[in-house]
């Protein structure tokens, strides 16, 4: 049945409307005739960014620089002279290039993938020359491409994310080989306790949830995230640990392990300090801010509480140790703490290994 023109519609208007309606169909057929790479590029150029680019590349490009990814909370060192390509719109990582070498670091969500499946995916097309698991959540390999190039590869798995660092370089370039090794060694996870950011090696430390209490008469439970060396974290839940001087075997517990705990307390420091005995509290400085420190020691072990003001809240950094746990590497973490310029303590995060954005 032929439809009549709408009442009051100018002559020829219906044909113009029909032409407009056919434009998307024509575009669709035009895209189908393009090469797949051309279509992908067109889609990429028309896709709006996920959000503001908050990645950071700090330092002179003639020196080793630090790249920090804001979406998946990881950081890595970049060798001198490596220049960054334009960042992807989804903010998952970055590519750096220099001569015949290429560094790509990126993160993605785990979804339902197992770590072994992720390792298999990352090593497709590679001839593995050596590989191992420095920790239960990290995998590192040296491999070779069919073209003869070498590849240094590192995977680090968090609670909800996996980070991949891939360094490709000429087979006969010993300088690039050393740079690849240092770059992979430098991979760090970032975690947050309110406005405080801390970094740690996923090859060395596990982050475990703990509940602790502050010293003083009015103690209450505080939720925190504790960094524990993997060789100890892998024993948690087993009846093989000895704490204190008793020598008796106990169930291995994250709370009793030596480690470094980060937490946010929903009270200002001025209010908290009233509960601490003056003899225990002493002024200190951490992360560039004036802090209050309380130290307790007993039975060959000790614990120190560093309390840092953060507006209406307080950030707690708690270090616990035993006589046999001095060489822990925590000093590197404590020296690399940083606060946001304008702390938003109302949106504090839990400090876990998973993505916080």
Secondary structure, DSSP 8 states (H G I E B T S, - for coil): ------TT--TTHHHHHHHHHHHHHHHHHHHHHS-HHHHHHHHHHHS--SS----EEES-TTS-EEEEETTTTEEEEE-TT-EE----TT-SEEEEEETTEEEEEEEEE-TT--HHHHHHHHTTT-EEEEEEEEETTEEEEEEE-TTS-EEEEEEEE-SSEEEEEEEEE-TT-HHHHHHHHHHHHT-EEEEEETTEEEEE-TTTEEEEEEEEE-SSSS--EEEEEEEEEHHHHTTTTSTTEE-TTS--EE---TTTS-EEEEEEESS-HHHHGGGS-TTTEEEEEETTEEEEEEEEEETTEEEEEEEEEETTEEEEEEEEEETT----SHHHHHHT-EE-TT--GGG-----SS---
